[in-house]
Amino acid sequence: MKIALNQADAEDLDIQNFVKFKSRKRRLTAKQSVTQLTSGAENADPNAKFENSDLNELSRMGFLDELISGIKSGKEASVFLGRNSDGFVAVKMYTDLRVRSFKRDASYREGRFIGDSRIEKAIRQGSEAGLDAHQILWVQEEFRQMKHLYEHGVNVPKAIAVTGISLVMEFIGDENGNPAPRISDLKMETDEAKEAFRQSVQNLKRVVSSGRVHGDYSTFNILWHEEKAVVIDFPQVIEFKNNPNATTFLERDVHSLCKSFLKQGIHADEANVLREVRAG
């Protein structure tokens, strides 16, 4: 099964092959631990390190040697601390679309070019083939948008590899494997909060200048690492040129950002922030 994304971004699409699921082991159907994902000695394939086919493929490709611990577990995806020959990495594994909650994403997907009317119809109808294509497209889109934003100067983790519904990215944390906290989990001093907000607005300006809208922008999706704001979570990113909902989503992003920073004592004027972001 192949799905072509927007042809204007063809230079980024070294990951445009979408392979239909062949094994249930590929699917993360609920919250799972590192132990559950790592193969035991009884595994039929002595060369398989993991119980998940995505992870084994990433291992064969040289992008993942081991899983160490969980970082974050949610309804839509779980993030694990991993390691390869270059050091720590973050491994994001999506929960199978059949059991995860975020299924109503039509407004985000509007304008995304799939290039196959049969697949588009299958996605709309929610058939088995459509669900497979839908979730793979969702994950591939996150990988593609991470690359785009990284190349346009937004402070995001570097995208490393993707296969199936799992992706490997730069780990944001310290040398001991401790992940950076989300701003939403912190109680900042006044000066630090002001700087975090300034950087968050600056990152959003760069997102918009690159022709994108994050679509879920708040302190819940911004890490604070070494006094730097790092944006995360990108499958819902949309493009101004393709999606008529982009302006509405941008206004919502600004509202969410300002509202979530109230916890840090930042009282920003949303209208002014929106004007600043749009001005680039």
Stockholm file with secondary structure:
# STOCKHOLM 1.0

chainA/1-280         MKIALNQADAEDLDIQNFVKFKSRKRRLTAKQSVTQLTSGAENADPNAKFENSDLNELSRMGFLDELISGIKSGKEASVFLGRNSDGFVAVKMYTDLRVRSFKRDASYREGRFIGDSRIEKAIRQGSEAGLDAHQILWVQEEFRQMKHLYEHGVNVPKAIAVTGISLVMEFIGDENGNPAPRISDLKMETDEAKEAFRQSVQNLKRVVSSGRVHGDYSTFNILWHEEKAVVIDFPQVIEFKNNPNATTFLERDVHSLCKSFLKQGIHADEANVLREVRAG
#=GR chainA/1-280 SS CBCCCCGGGGGGCTTCBCCCCCCGGGCBCSCCCHHHHBCCTTCSCTTCCBSSHHHHHHHHTTSCSEEEEEEEECSSEEEEEEEETTEEEEEEEEBCTTTCSCCCCHHHHTTCCCCCHHHHHHHHHTCHHHHHHHHHHHHHHHHHHHHHHHHTTCCCCCEEEEETTEEEEECCBCTTSCBCCBGGGCCCCHHHHHHHHHHHHHHHHHHHHTTEECSSCSGGGEEEETTEEEECCCTTCEETTTCTTHHHHHHHHHHHHHHHGGGGTCCCCHHHHHHHHHHC
#=GC SS_cons         CBCCCCGGGGGGCTTCBCCCCCCGGGCBCSCCCHHHHBCCTTCSCTTCCBSSHHHHHHHHTTSCSEEEEEEEECSSEEEEEEEETTEEEEEEEEBCTTTCSCCCCHHHHTTCCCCCHHHHHHHHHTCHHHHHHHHHHHHHHHHHHHHHHHHTTCCCCCEEEEETTEEEEECCBCTTSCBCCBGGGCCCCHHHHHHHHHHHHHHHHHHHHTTEECSSCSGGGEEEETTEEEECCCTTCEETTTCTTHHHHHHHHHHHHHHHGGGGTCCCCHHHHHHHHHHC
//
